[in-house]
Amino acid sequence: MTVSLTGCGSLRWSQFCCWYPGARTRSAASPDRRRVLPSDPRPGERQTSGAVDATAAGAAISDVIAWIEAGHPADPVRYHAVTRDGVTTQLGSDIAFTVPAAKVACTTDSKHTGGALVCLVDLAKPPPRPDTAYGEWKGGWADFDGTNLQIGAARGDPGPFVNGDGPELASGDTLSYDDYRCRADQVGLFCVNYAHQSAARFSSAGIEQFGCLRSVPPPDGIGIAFSC
């Protein structure tokens, strides 16, 4: 089930309607790495006319995981800081990154939400504000903790995004932390939670669930919800 969702702009809280990734691009001196596209065979496999598209809606969680793991591991040291207006804030054990191609900015906030991944997605069609929501509606706000994926939330403050966004996770690169591994691609950001064998794709075109996640009635103040 694909959820077509977003607002109109920046993932940065202060400019949420004027998308500006603010992410650092890979330097020209960096080695040229072949990006593995969704249509490419995984290393060691031969492309056939019946090849499975691991990024498509309804793909098996095993295929999604294998596709994510086929990416190039990024150095996690780069992703423990965020920047806003030229000011850098260290995150300690938390991580933050952006995927400009998918119009996504993600972070963790272990002090308040444990290891859950929190993302702001510039969705083309965000979920409407429910009657139970109070505060500023952020249709592209997404929380993914492995057993739950919730989209759309009423916020009274920018939460973990108050100090800005993390650096760019380049297309084809993967980032691992705790029970998660994420891979950036032109078609979206894909993140798996190994502990619960669940995954999600985040992109401006919509948010897709994989594995044990199934549609459930959303809690008060939430637009759309999935749960294992």
N, CA and C atoms as a LAMMPS dump frame, in Angstrom:
ITEM: TIMESTEP
0
ITEM: NUMBER OF ATOMS
684
ITEM: BOX BOUNDS ff ff ff
-5.0000000000000000e+02 5.0000000000000000e+02
-5.0000000000000000e+02 5.0000000000000000e+02
-5.0000000000000000e+02 5.0000000000000000e+02
ITEM: ATOMS id mol type element x y z
1 1 1 N 0.854 -1.201 0
2 1 2 C 0 0 0
3 1 3 C 0.879 1.236 0
4 2 1 N 0.718 2.075 -1.029
5 2 2 C 1.512 3.296 -1.1
6 2 3 C 0.713 4.459 -0.575
7 3 1 N 1.36 5.255 0.288
8 3 2 C 0.7 6.428 0.829
9 3 3 C 1.253 7.637 0.11
10 4 1 N 0.476 8.282 -0.745
11 4 2 C 0.957 9.469 -1.411
12 4 3 C 0.699 10.646 -0.51
13 5 1 N 1.78 11.266 -0.07
14 5 2 C 1.688 12.301 0.913
15 5 3 C 2.599 13.487 0.536
16 6 1 N 2.931 14.853 0.786
17 6 2 C 3.744 16.008 1.263
18 6 3 C 3.207 17.378 1.095
19 7 1 N 3.926 18.093 1.846
20 7 2 C 3.676 19.48 1.911
21 7 3 C 4.29 20.157 0.714
22 8 1 N 4.776 21.391 0.918
23 8 2 C 5.203 22.168 -0.229
24 8 3 C 6.625 22.614 -0.111
25 9 1 N 7.454 22.082 0.67
26 9 2 C 8.76 22.613 0.607
27 9 3 C 9.762 22.098 1.549
28 10 1 N 10.54 23.021 2.14
29 10 2 C 11.748 22.646 2.847
30 10 3 C 11.513 21.695 3.971
31 11 1 N 12.492 20.84 4.144
32 11 2 C 12.464 19.937 5.266
33 11 3 C 12.997 20.653 6.485
34 12 1 N 13.632 21.806 6.26
35 12 2 C 14.085 22.601 7.387
36 12 3 C 12.861 23.223 8.032
37 13 1 N 12.8 23.193 9.352
38 13 2 C 11.591 23.635 10.059
39 13 3 C 11.258 25.076 9.756
40 14 1 N 12.267 25.954 9.739
41 14 2 C 11.998 27.385 9.576
42 14 3 C 11.594 27.735 8.157
43 15 1 N 11.838 26.82 7.179
44 15 2 C 11.491 27.093 5.793
45 15 3 C 10.789 25.876 5.204
46 16 1 N 9.811 25.339 5.905
47 16 2 C 9.219 24.064 5.516
48 16 3 C 8.567 24.15 4.15
49 17 1 N 8.235 25.35 3.66
50 17 2 C 7.605 25.466 2.349
51 17 3 C 8.556 25.989 1.29
52 18 1 N 9.808 25.879 1.484
53 18 2 C 10.801 26.288 0.493
54 18 3 C 11.936 25.279 0.51
55 19 1 N 11.785 24.131 -0.115
56 19 2 C 12.77 23.038 -0.024
57 19 3 C 14.162 23.516 -0.376
58 20 1 N 15.069 23.277 0.517
59 20 2 C 16.475 23.552 0.303
60 20 3 C 17.265 22.525 1.073
61 21 1 N 17.867 21.544 0.381
62 21 2 C 18.489 20.429 1.082
63 21 3 C 19.603 20.815 2.012
64 22 1 N 20.43 21.814 1.677
65 22 2 C 21.5 22.226 2.57
66 22 3 C 22.447 21.09 2.853
67 23 1 N 22.465 20.074 1.992
68 23 2 C 23.295 18.914 2.243
69 23 3 C 24.601 19.019 1.494
70 24 1 N 25.663 18.463 2.069
71 24 2 C 26.976 18.511 1.471
72 24 3 C 27.073 17.468 0.37
73 25 1 N 27.506 17.894 -0.828
74 25 2 C 27.662 16.958 -1.917
75 25 3 C 29.045 16.366 -1.904
76 26 1 N 29.185 15.206 -2.525
77 26 2 C 30.466 14.533 -2.562
78 26 3 C 31.435 15.317 -3.413
79 27 1 N 32.647 15.476 -2.971
80 27 2 C 33.633 16.274 -3.681
81 27 3 C 34.047 15.585 -4.958
82 28 1 N 34.58 16.376 -5.914
83 28 2 C 35.011 15.845 -7.191
84 28 3 C 36.179 14.899 -7.027
85 29 1 N 36.923 15.056 -5.922
86 29 2 C 38.093 14.225 -5.702
87 29 3 C 37.729 12.858 -5.157
88 30 1 N 36.461 12.674 -4.769
89 30 2 C 36.036 11.399 -4.218
90 30 3 C 36.054 10.346 -5.306
91 31 1 N 36.321 9.091 -4.961
92 31 2 C 36.352 8.04 -5.972
93 31 3 C 34.99 7.846 -6.605
94 32 1 N 35.012 7.468 -7.874
95 32 2 C 33.776 7.261 -8.617
96 32 3 C 33.217 5.893 -8.284
97 33 1 N 32.069 5.848 -7.625
98 33 2 C 31.45 4.595 -7.249
99 33 3 C 30.21 4.372 -8.104
100 34 1 N 30.053 3.173 -8.61
101 34 2 C 28.889 2.846 -9.425
102 34 3 C 27.671 2.738 -8.549
103 35 1 N 26.652 3.523 -8.847
104 35 2 C 25.416 3.475 -8.084
105 35 3 C 24.584 2.296 -8.545
106 36 1 N 24.11 1.515 -7.602
107 36 2 C 23.275 0.366 -7.93
108 36 3 C 21.832 0.829 -8.015
109 37 1 N 21.305 0.859 -9.214
110 37 2 C 19.936 1.311 -9.422
111 37 3 C 18.958 0.189 -9.106
112 38 1 N 17.706 0.55 -8.825
113 38 2 C 16.705 -0.475 -8.529
114 38 3 C 16.608 -1.53 -9.618
115 39 1 N 16.867 -1.14 -10.883
116 39 2 C 16.744 -2.08 -11.975
117 39 3 C 18.02 -2.895 -12.186
118 40 1 N 19.108 -2.55 -11.485
119 40 2 C 20.359 -3.273 -11.64
120 40 3 C 20.325 -4.59 -10.89
121 41 1 N 21.047 -5.619 -11.397
122 41 2 C 21.161 -6.853 -10.621
123 41 3 C 22.066 -6.615 -9.437
124 42 1 N 21.832 -7.311 -8.329
125 42 2 C 22.731 -7.211 -7.193
126 42 3 C 24.035 -7.879 -7.556
127 43 1 N 25.129 -7.503 -6.881
128 43 2 C 26.424 -8.101 -7.18
129 43 3 C 26.334 -9.622 -7.152
130 44 1 N 26.861 -10.266 -8.212
131 44 2 C 26.861 -11.718 -8.266
132 44 3 C 25.624 -12.302 -8.929
133 45 1 N 24.637 -11.422 -9.221
134 45 2 C 23.423 -11.902 -9.864
135 45 3 C 23.417 -11.502 -11.335
136 46 1 N 22.679 -12.218 -12.148
137 46 2 C 22.54 -11.896 -13.558
138 46 3 C 21.152 -11.348 -13.803
139 47 1 N 21.102 -10.231 -14.525
140 47 2 C 19.807 -9.608 -14.813
141 47 3 C 18.981 -10.515 -15.728
142 48 1 N 17.724 -10.725 -15.383
143 48 2 C 16.825 -11.496 -16.235
144 48 3 C 15.54 -10.722 -16.407
145 49 1 N 14.749 -11.118 -17.367
146 49 2 C 13.501 -10.392 -17.641
147 49 3 C 12.54 -10.502 -16.478
148 50 1 N 12.705 -11.544 -15.628
149 50 2 C 11.812 -11.728 -14.499
150 50 3 C 12.413 -11.294 -13.183
151 51 1 N 13.431 -10.439 -13.221
152 51 2 C 14.119 -10.011 -12.005
153 51 3 C 13.15 -9.299 -11.065
154 52 1 N 13.317 -9.537 -9.776
155 52 2 C 12.454 -8.931 -8.767
156 52 3 C 12.872 -7.49 -8.53
157 53 1 N 11.91 -6.567 -8.504
158 53 2 C 12.183 -5.171 -8.167
159 53 3 C 11.983 -5.013 -6.673
160 54 1 N 13.107 -4.987 -5.935
161 54 2 C 13.045 -4.946 -4.473
162 54 3 C 12.546 -3.614 -3.95
163 55 1 N 12.444 -2.599 -4.82
164 55 2 C 11.98 -1.292 -4.358
165 55 3 C 10.492 -1.065 -4.646
166 56 1 N 9.839 -2.034 -5.268
167 56 2 C 8.434 -1.875 -5.637
168 56 3 C 7.517 -2.148 -4.45
169 57 1 N 6.338 -1.575 -4.506
170 57 2 C 5.348 -1.811 -3.45
171 57 3 C 5.041 -3.298 -3.362
172 58 1 N 4.997 -3.814 -2.133
173 58 2 C 4.685 -5.208 -1.92
174 58 3 C 5.855 -6.155 -2.041
175 59 1 N 7.063 -5.629 -2.265
176 59 2 C 8.243 -6.486 -2.366
177 59 3 C 8.476 -7.229 -1.057
178 60 1 N 9.007 -8.439 -1.147
179 60 2 C 9.284 -9.235 0.045
180 60 3 C 10.363 -8.563 0.881
181 61 1 N 10.241 -8.63 2.19
182 61 2 C 11.194 -7.966 3.071
183 61 3 C 12.6 -8.504 2.845
184 62 1 N 12.74 -9.785 2.503
185 62 2 C 14.069 -10.342 2.24
186 62 3 C 14.718 -9.687 1.026
187 63 1 N 13.918 -9.38 -0.002
188 63 2 C 14.449 -8.713 -1.193
189 63 3 C 14.812 -7.264 -0.885
190 64 1 N 13.979 -6.601 -0.084
191 64 2 C 14.268 -5.217 0.296
192 64 3 C 15.578 -5.146 1.081
193 65 1 N 15.746 -6.056 2.038
194 65 2 C 16.969 -6.071 2.849
195 65 3 C 18.196 -6.329 1.978
196 66 1 N 18.095 -7.312 1.068
197 66 2 C 19.233 -7.628 0.198
198 66 3 C 19.596 -6.437 -0.67
199 67 1 N 18.589 -5.701 -1.16
200 67 2 C 18.864 -4.529 -1.99
201 67 3 C 19.529 -3.424 -1.177
202 68 1 N 19.048 -3.2 0.032
203 68 2 C 19.667 -2.185 0.895
204 68 3 C 21.125 -2.551 1.174
205 69 1 N 21.372 -3.816 1.484
206 69 2 C 22.723 -4.249 1.839
207 69 3 C 23.678 -4.234 0.657
208 70 1 N 23.148 -4.175 -0.562
209 70 2 C 23.999 -4.116 -1.751
210 70 3 C 24.6 -2.733 -1.968
211 71 1 N 24.183 -1.752 -1.192
212 71 2 C 24.727 -0.407 -1.306
213 71 3 C 26.128 -0.303 -0.733
214 72 1 N 26.728 0.872 -0.881
215 72 2 C 28.08 1.121 -0.386
216 72 3 C 28.024 1.703 1.024
217 73 1 N 28.651 1.058 2.017
218 73 2 C 28.603 1.559 3.399
219 73 3 C 29.278 2.932 3.527
220 74 1 N 28.557 3.895 4.07
221 74 2 C 29.117 5.219 4.333
222 74 3 C 29.761 5.238 5.713
223 75 1 N 30.683 6.159 5.921
224 75 2 C 31.335 6.308 7.225
225 75 3 C 30.361 6.972 8.19
226 76 1 N 29.902 6.281 9.232
227 76 2 C 28.907 6.849 10.156
228 76 3 C 29.421 8.047 10.946
229 77 1 N 30.736 8.219 11.032
230 77 2 C 31.299 9.342 11.79
231 77 3 C 30.807 10.677 11.252
232 78 1 N 30.539 10.749 9.955
233 78 2 C 30.111 12.003 9.323
234 78 3 C 28.713 12.429 9.742
235 79 1 N 27.928 11.507 10.292
236 79 2 C 26.502 11.758 10.457
237 79 3 C 26.072 11.952 11.907
238 80 1 N 26.96 12.5 12.713
239 80 2 C 26.638 12.764 14.12
240 80 3 C 26.59 14.271 14.411
241 81 1 N 26.24 15.063 13.401
242 81 2 C 26.136 16.516 13.588
243 81 3 C 25.114 17.084 12.612
244 82 1 N 24.505 18.205 12.994
245 82 2 C 23.566 18.911 12.12
246 82 3 C 24.008 20.363 11.997
247 83 1 N 23.524 21.019 10.951
248 83 2 C 23.913 22.409 10.701
249 83 3 C 22.697 23.245 10.355
250 84 1 N 22.618 24.425 10.946
251 84 2 C 21.592 25.401 10.596
252 84 3 C 22.229 26.781 10.575
253 85 1 N 22.044 27.479 9.455
254 85 2 C 22.554 28.849 9.314
255 85 3 C 24.036 28.945 9.659
256 86 1 N 24.798 27.95 9.228
257 86 2 C 26.234 27.977 9.434
258 86 3 C 26.706 27.52 10.798
259 87 1 N 25.768 27.19 11.684
260 87 2 C 26.118 26.745 13.04
261 87 3 C 25.961 25.233 13.122
262 88 1 N 27.028 24.549 13.541
263 88 2 C 27.022 23.089 13.641
264 88 3 C 26.798 22.648 15.08
265 89 1 N 25.916 21.678 15.25
266 89 2 C 25.615 21.123 16.571
267 89 3 C 25.932 19.632 16.568
268 90 1 N 26.747 19.193 17.516
269 90 2 C 27.082 17.78 17.632
270 90 3 C 25.918 17.023 18.274
271 91 1 N 25.666 15.8 17.804
272 91 2 C 24.524 15.014 18.268
273 91 3 C 24.891 13.891 19.228
274 92 1 N 26.158 13.719 19.512
275 92 2 C 26.555 12.62 20.37
276 92 3 C 26.329 11.299 19.656
277 93 1 N 25.56 10.397 20.252
278 93 2 C 25.309 9.089 19.649
279 93 3 C 24.2 9.114 18.603
280 94 1 N 23.426 10.203 18.522
281 94 2 C 22.367 10.299 17.524
282 94 3 C 22.947 10.536 16.136
283 95 1 N 22.137 10.24 15.124
284 95 2 C 22.564 10.448 13.74
285 95 3 C 21.555 11.329 13.007
286 96 1 N 22.015 11.952 11.916
287 96 2 C 21.139 12.778 11.086
288 96 3 C 21.693 12.8 9.676
289 97 1 N 20.788 12.809 8.701
290 97 2 C 21.224 12.836 7.306
291 97 3 C 20.069 13.321 6.43
292 98 1 N 20.416 13.715 5.211
293 98 2 C 19.407 14.144 4.246
294 98 3 C 19.596 13.373 2.95
295 99 1 N 18.509 13.232 2.194
296 99 2 C 18.542 12.635 0.861
297 99 3 C 17.807 13.603 -0.06
298 100 1 N 18.522 14.561 -0.648
299 100 2 C 17.877 15.596 -1.454
300 100 3 C 17.037 15.063 -2.608
301 101 1 N 17.48 13.989 -3.261
302 101 2 C 16.736 13.453 -4.397
303 101 3 C 15.339 13.005 -3.986
304 102 1 N 15.21 12.529 -2.763
305 102 2 C 13.914 12.066 -2.258
306 102 3 C 13.206 13.129 -1.435
307 103 1 N 13.877 14.265 -1.224
308 103 2 C 13.355 15.348 -0.404
309 103 3 C 13.03 14.865 1.01
310 104 1 N 14.036 14.256 1.639
311 104 2 C 13.888 13.666 2.964
312 104 3 C 15.018 14.126 3.872
313 105 1 N 14.694 14.442 5.11
314 105 2 C 15.683 14.706 6.157
315 105 3 C 15.304 13.842 7.351
316 106 1 N 16.26 13.089 7.877
317 106 2 C 15.979 12.173 8.99
318 106 3 C 16.957 12.389 10.135
319 107 1 N 16.536 12.002 11.317
320 107 2 C 17.392 12.082 12.49
321 107 3 C 16.884 11.106 13.545
322 108 1 N 17.686 10.905 14.578
323 108 2 C 17.239 10.155 15.747
324 108 3 C 17.279 11.091 16.945
325 109 1 N 16.513 10.764 17.95
326 109 2 C 16.445 11.574 19.167
327 109 3 C 16.338 10.614 20.344
328 110 1 N 17.466 9.963 20.666
329 110 2 C 17.467 8.891 21.664
330 110 3 C 16.956 9.331 23.029
331 111 1 N 17.113 10.603 23.352
332 111 2 C 16.668 11.101 24.653
333 111 3 C 15.159 11.067 24.782
334 112 1 N 14.452 11.272 23.667
335 112 2 C 12.994 11.371 23.723
336 112 3 C 12.261 10.223 23.02
337 113 1 N 12.879 9.645 21.982
338 113 2 C 12.172 8.627 21.2
339 113 3 C 12.971 7.337 21.053
340 114 1 N 13.974 7.12 21.871
341 114 2 C 14.767 5.908 21.776
342 114 3 C 15.524 5.856 20.459
343 115 1 N 15.517 4.706 19.805
344 115 2 C 16.241 4.571 18.544
345 115 3 C 15.395 4.834 17.327
346 116 1 N 14.156 5.315 17.503
347 116 2 C 13.254 5.535 16.371
348 116 3 C 13.835 6.531 15.375
349 117 1 N 13.552 6.283 14.105
350 117 2 C 13.955 7.198 13.046
351 117 3 C 12.825 8.205 12.827
352 118 1 N 13.176 9.488 12.864
353 118 2 C 12.2 10.558 12.65
354 118 3 C 12.571 11.277 11.36
355 119 1 N 11.633 11.388 10.44
356 119 2 C 11.925 11.998 9.14
357 119 3 C 10.903 13.081 8.795
358 120 1 N 11.381 14.075 8.067
359 120 2 C 10.512 15.071 7.441
360 120 3 C 10.605 14.833 5.942
361 121 1 N 9.471 14.586 5.324
362 121 2 C 9.421 14.262 3.903
363 121 3 C 8.585 15.315 3.183
364 122 1 N 9.119 15.86 2.1
365 122 2 C 8.366 16.846 1.316
366 122 3 C 7.424 16.101 0.379
367 123 1 N 6.329 15.631 0.955
368 123 2 C 5.384 14.796 0.221
369 123 3 C 4.534 15.584 -0.765
370 124 1 N 4.311 15.009 -1.932
371 124 2 C 3.486 15.664 -2.943
372 124 3 C 2.032 15.748 -2.496
373 125 1 N 1.571 14.719 -1.776
374 125 2 C 0.179 14.679 -1.301
375 125 3 C 0.174 14.237 0.158
376 126 1 N 0.337 15.171 1.081
377 126 2 C 0.365 14.803 2.503
378 126 3 C -1.013 14.381 2.993
379 127 1 N -1.066 13.583 4.047
380 127 2 C -2.365 13.204 4.607
381 127 3 C -3.05 14.429 5.191
382 128 1 N -4.358 14.49 5.1
383 128 2 C -5.072 15.643 5.657
384 128 3 C -4.991 15.658 7.177
385 129 1 N -5.135 16.84 7.718
386 129 2 C -5.123 17.001 9.173
387 129 3 C -6.373 16.372 9.781
388 130 1 N -6.204 15.428 10.725
389 130 2 C -7.386 14.828 11.359
390 130 3 C -8.002 15.784 12.375
391 131 1 N -9.257 15.564 12.705
392 131 2 C -9.944 16.424 13.668
393 131 3 C -9.321 16.345 15.055
394 132 1 N -8.57 15.264 15.317
395 132 2 C -7.978 15.069 16.645
396 132 3 C -6.615 15.734 16.791
397 133 1 N -6.143 16.409 15.725
398 133 2 C -4.81 17.036 15.763
399 133 3 C -4.895 18.457 16.294
400 134 1 N -4.007 18.793 17.206
401 134 2 C -3.936 20.147 17.766
402 134 3 C -2.504 20.638 17.658
403 135 1 N -2.304 21.823 17.083
404 135 2 C -0.966 22.341 16.846
405 135 3 C -0.73 22.483 15.359
406 136 1 N 0.488 22.819 14.968
407 136 2 C 0.821 23.007 13.555
408 136 3 C 0.911 21.65 12.873
409 137 1 N 0.13 21.446 11.815
410 137 2 C 0.091 20.157 11.139
411 137 3 C 1.278 20 10.195
412 138 1 N 2.012 18.908 10.348
413 138 2 C 3.134 18.562 9.491
414 138 3 C 2.805 17.23 8.819
415 139 1 N 2.242 17.3 7.623
416 139 2 C 1.82 16.092 6.935
417 139 3 C 2.964 15.187 6.535
418 140 1 N 4.168 15.742 6.406
419 140 2 C 5.316 14.95 6.008
420 140 3 C 6.159 14.455 7.159
421 141 1 N 5.666 14.589 8.384
422 141 2 C 6.397 14.097 9.558
423 141 3 C 6.169 12.587 9.666
424 142 1 N 7.256 11.808 9.769
425 142 2 C 7.133 10.353 9.847
426 142 3 C 7.992 9.795 10.967
427 143 1 N 7.43 8.892 11.753
428 143 2 C 8.149 8.193 12.829
429 143 3 C 8.16 6.705 12.509
430 144 1 N 9.352 6.096 12.544
431 144 2 C 9.492 4.672 12.255
432 144 3 C 10.357 4.035 13.341
433 145 1 N 9.737 3.16 14.157
434 145 2 C 10.483 2.536 15.259
435 145 3 C 10.627 1.028 15.103
436 146 1 N 10.289 0.512 13.927
437 146 2 C 10.402 -0.917 13.683
438 146 3 C 9.078 -1.629 13.777
439 147 1 N 8.3 -1.349 14.807
440 147 2 C 6.975 -1.956 14.951
441 147 3 C 5.858 -1.009 14.522
442 148 1 N 6.167 0.268 14.408
443 148 2 C 5.164 1.261 14.013
444 148 3 C 5.747 2.238 12.992
445 149 1 N 4.915 2.62 12.033
446 149 2 C 5.238 3.661 11.07
447 149 3 C 4.063 4.622 11.07
448 150 1 N 4.293 5.862 11.52
449 150 2 C 3.227 6.849 11.613
450 150 3 C 3.569 8.049 10.747
451 151 1 N 2.577 8.536 10.007
452 151 2 C 2.789 9.606 9.038
453 151 3 C 1.822 10.747 9.312
454 152 1 N 2.378 11.955 9.398
455 152 2 C 1.582 13.13 9.693
456 152 3 C 1.43 13.329 11.182
457 153 1 N 1.742 14.53 11.669
458 153 2 C 1.642 14.793 13.106
459 153 3 C 1.468 16.281 13.348
460 154 1 N 0.768 16.608 14.422
461 154 2 C 0.629 18.004 14.848
462 154 3 C 1.801 18.32 15.773
463 155 1 N 2.54 19.371 15.452
464 155 2 C 3.733 19.704 16.215
465 155 3 C 3.646 21.128 16.753
466 156 1 N 4.075 21.28 17.995
467 156 2 C 4.129 22.619 18.577
468 156 3 C 5.531 23.19 18.518
469 157 1 N 6.503 22.349 18.125
470 157 2 C 7.899 22.785 18.019
471 157 3 C 8.605 21.891 17.016
472 158 1 N 9.812 22.272 16.582
473 158 2 C 10.524 21.479 15.578
474 158 3 C 11.139 20.197 16.105
475 159 1 N 11.05 19.962 17.412
476 159 2 C 11.576 18.717 17.968
477 159 3 C 13.037 18.501 17.645
478 160 1 N 13.407 17.304 17.164
479 160 2 C 14.816 17.004 16.914
480 160 3 C 15.419 17.771 15.744
481 161 1 N 14.598 18.501 14.982
482 161 2 C 15.11 19.263 13.845
483 161 3 C 15.428 20.714 14.212
484 162 1 N 15.357 21.048 15.49
485 162 2 C 15.534 22.43 15.924
486 162 3 C 16.892 22.995 15.546
487 163 1 N 17.924 22.154 15.505
488 163 2 C 19.27 22.636 15.209
489 163 3 C 19.692 22.423 13.764
490 164 1 N 18.781 21.982 12.916
491 164 2 C 19.094 21.845 11.5
492 164 3 C 19.096 20.412 11.001
493 165 1 N 19.714 20.22 9.847
494 165 2 C 19.734 18.926 9.179
495 165 3 C 21.151 18.359 9.119
496 166 1 N 21.232 17.045 8.915
497 166 2 C 22.524 16.386 8.783
498 166 3 C 23.042 16.462 7.356
499 167 1 N 24.242 15.938 7.101
500 167 2 C 24.821 15.957 5.752
501 167 3 C 24.112 14.987 4.818
502 168 1 N 24.404 15.11 3.535
503 168 2 C 23.765 14.259 2.531
504 168 3 C 24.272 12.819 2.614
505 169 1 N 23.348 11.878 2.547
506 169 2 C 23.676 10.484 2.323
507 169 3 C 23.548 10.273 0.822
508 170 1 N 24.687 10.073 0.158
509 170 2 C 24.709 10.038 -1.303
510 170 3 C 23.955 8.837 -1.86
511 171 1 N 23.439 8.982 -3.062
512 171 2 C 22.7 7.913 -3.707
513 171 3 C 23.581 6.675 -3.848
514 172 1 N 23.056 5.543 -3.41
515 172 2 C 23.805 4.295 -3.451
516 172 3 C 24.529 3.973 -2.167
517 173 1 N 24.635 4.955 -1.257
518 173 2 C 25.313 4.741 0.024
519 173 3 C 24.34 4.231 1.075
520 174 1 N 24.87 3.499 2.054
521 174 2 C 24.062 3.01 3.164
522 174 3 C 24.634 3.524 4.479
523 175 1 N 23.765 3.646 5.467
524 175 2 C 24.158 4.098 6.801
525 175 3 C 23.528 3.168 7.827
526 176 1 N 24.347 2.623 8.715
527 176 2 C 23.861 1.688 9.73
528 176 3 C 23.98 2.287 11.12
529 177 1 N 22.97 2.015 11.947
530 177 2 C 23.01 2.393 13.365
531 177 3 C 22.033 1.501 14.117
532 178 1 N 22.4 1.106 15.308
533 178 2 C 21.55 0.234 16.127
534 178 3 C 20.994 -0.927 15.29
535 179 1 N 19.66 -1.071 15.256
536 179 2 C 19.028 -2.161 14.502
537 179 3 C 18.64 -1.745 13.088
538 180 1 N 19.105 -0.585 12.648
539 180 2 C 18.681 -0.045 11.357
540 180 3 C 19.813 -0.001 10.332
541 181 1 N 19.413 -0.075 9.075
542 181 2 C 20.309 0.262 7.972
543 181 3 C 19.469 0.97 6.926
544 182 1 N 19.97 2.093 6.417
545 182 2 C 19.259 2.878 5.413
546 182 3 C 20.095 2.992 4.145
547 183 1 N 19.435 3.014 3.032
548 183 2 C 20.106 3.223 1.74
549 183 3 C 19.415 4.343 0.978
550 184 1 N 20.211 5.281 0.482
551 184 2 C 19.691 6.388 -0.321
552 184 3 C 19.701 6.006 -1.794
553 185 1 N 18.679 6.471 -2.514
554 185 2 C 18.601 6.203 -3.952
555 185 3 C 17.77 7.311 -4.585
556 186 1 N 17.855 7.413 -5.915
557 186 2 C 17.076 8.42 -6.623
558 186 3 C 15.58 8.232 -6.421
559 187 1 N 15.153 6.996 -6.194
560 187 2 C 13.719 6.736 -6.034
561 187 3 C 13.251 6.855 -4.597
562 188 1 N 14.16 7.086 -3.664
563 188 2 C 13.745 7.252 -2.276
564 188 3 C 14.789 6.789 -1.287
565 189 1 N 14.462 6.973 -0.02
566 189 2 C 15.282 6.482 1.086
567 189 3 C 14.616 5.22 1.618
568 190 1 N 15.384 4.137 1.704
569 190 2 C 14.879 2.859 2.193
570 190 3 C 15.575 2.524 3.505
571 191 1 N 14.807 2.226 4.547
572 191 2 C 15.367 1.9 5.856
573 191 3 C 14.745 0.608 6.375
574 192 1 N 15.604 -0.288 6.863
575 192 2 C 15.134 -1.547 7.424
576 192 3 C 15.426 -1.582 8.915
577 193 1 N 14.508 -2.178 9.671
578 193 2 C 14.734 -2.466 11.074
579 193 3 C 14.888 -3.978 11.177
580 194 1 N 16.12 -4.434 11.446
581 194 2 C 16.409 -5.865 11.46
582 194 3 C 15.677 -6.594 12.585
583 195 1 N 15.56 -5.951 13.734
584 195 2 C 14.96 -6.617 14.894
585 195 3 C 13.529 -7.059 14.624
586 196 1 N 12.787 -6.265 13.844
587 196 2 C 11.381 -6.573 13.587
588 196 3 C 11.108 -6.962 12.139
589 197 1 N 12.191 -7.016 11.319
590 197 2 C 12.033 -7.395 9.916
591 197 3 C 10.972 -6.535 9.228
592 198 1 N 11.099 -5.23 9.41
593 198 2 C 10.2 -4.271 8.772
594 198 3 C 11.042 -3.221 8.064
595 199 1 N 10.435 -2.541 7.109
596 199 2 C 11.166 -1.523 6.357
597 199 3 C 10.197 -0.475 5.837
598 200 1 N 10.755 0.66 5.422
599 200 2 C 9.939 1.738 4.87
600 200 3 C 10.716 2.47 3.792
601 201 1 N 10 2.939 2.813
602 201 2 C 10.572 3.814 1.784
603 201 3 C 9.992 5.21 1.969
604 202 1 N 10.878 6.205 1.988
605 202 2 C 10.465 7.596 2.15
606 202 3 C 10.843 8.357 0.873
607 203 1 N 9.885 9.014 0.254
608 203 2 C 10.166 9.843 -0.915
609 203 3 C 9.036 10.836 -1.083
610 204 1 N 9.269 11.846 -1.914
611 204 2 C 8.233 12.847 -2.141
612 204 3 C 7.002 12.239 -2.809
613 205 1 N 7.187 11.115 -3.513
614 205 2 C 6.061 10.461 -4.182
615 205 3 C 5.159 9.722 -3.206
616 206 1 N 5.674 9.389 -2.026
617 206 2 C 4.87 8.684 -1.049
618 206 3 C 5.73 7.881 -0.091
619 207 1 N 5.101 7.289 0.899
620 207 2 C 5.777 6.468 1.9
621 207 3 C 5.206 5.063 1.815
622 208 1 N 6.096 4.085 1.68
623 208 2 C 5.696 2.696 1.473
624 208 3 C 6.198 1.832 2.619
625 209 1 N 5.371 0.89 3.073
626 209 2 C 5.752 -0.006 4.156
627 209 3 C 6.064 -1.389 3.615
628 210 1 N 6.953 -2.135 4.311
629 210 2 C 7.322 -3.492 3.929
630 210 3 C 7.384 -4.371 5.174
631 211 1 N 7.401 -5.686 4.954
632 211 2 C 7.547 -6.617 6.068
633 211 3 C 6.259 -6.756 6.86
634 212 1 N 6.395 -6.722 8.186
635 212 2 C 5.244 -6.977 9.06
636 212 3 C 4.289 -5.79 9.205
637 213 1 N 4.639 -4.642 8.678
638 213 2 C 3.805 -3.45 8.855
639 213 3 C 2.494 -3.555 8.084
640 214 1 N 1.394 -3.329 8.775
641 214 2 C 0.064 -3.361 8.176
642 214 3 C -0.72 -2.115 8.583
643 215 1 N -1.643 -1.702 7.729
644 215 2 C -2.446 -0.516 8.014
645 215 3 C -3.303 -0.728 9.253
646 216 1 N -3.322 0.274 10.145
647 216 2 C -4.13 0.239 11.364
648 216 3 C -4.784 1.606 11.557
649 217 1 N -5.85 1.68 12.366
650 217 2 C -6.443 2.99 12.664
651 217 3 C -5.402 3.881 13.337
652 218 1 N -5.22 5.102 12.847
653 218 2 C -4.201 5.98 13.439
654 218 3 C -4.596 6.488 14.821
655 219 1 N -3.623 6.648 15.716
656 219 2 C -3.909 7.242 17.027
657 219 3 C -4.351 8.691 16.854
658 220 1 N -4.908 9.271 17.888
659 220 2 C -5.309 10.675 17.832
660 220 3 C -4.117 11.542 17.442
661 221 1 N -4.356 12.479 16.545
662 221 2 C -3.32 13.423 16.145
663 221 3 C -2.385 12.922 15.065
664 222 1 N -2.597 11.701 14.545
665 222 2 C -1.747 11.112 13.511
666 222 3 C -2.554 10.958 12.228
667 223 1 N -1.905 11.149 11.072
668 223 2 C -2.615 11.059 9.802
669 223 3 C -2.848 9.64 9.328
670 224 1 N -1.775 8.854 9.214
671 224 2 C -1.843 7.468 8.725
672 224 3 C -0.92 6.626 9.586
673 225 1 N -1.296 5.363 9.837
674 225 2 C -0.477 4.523 10.719
675 225 3 C -0.405 3.092 10.192
676 226 1 N 0.757 2.484 10.407
677 226 2 C 0.993 1.075 10.131
678 226 3 C 1.615 0.465 11.367
679 227 1 N 1.346 -0.809 11.606
680 227 2 C 1.898 -1.466 12.781
681 227 3 C 2.12 -2.944 12.512
682 228 1 N 3.05 -3.556 13.245
683 228 2 C 3.31 -4.992 13.112
684 228 3 C 2.403 -5.772 14.065
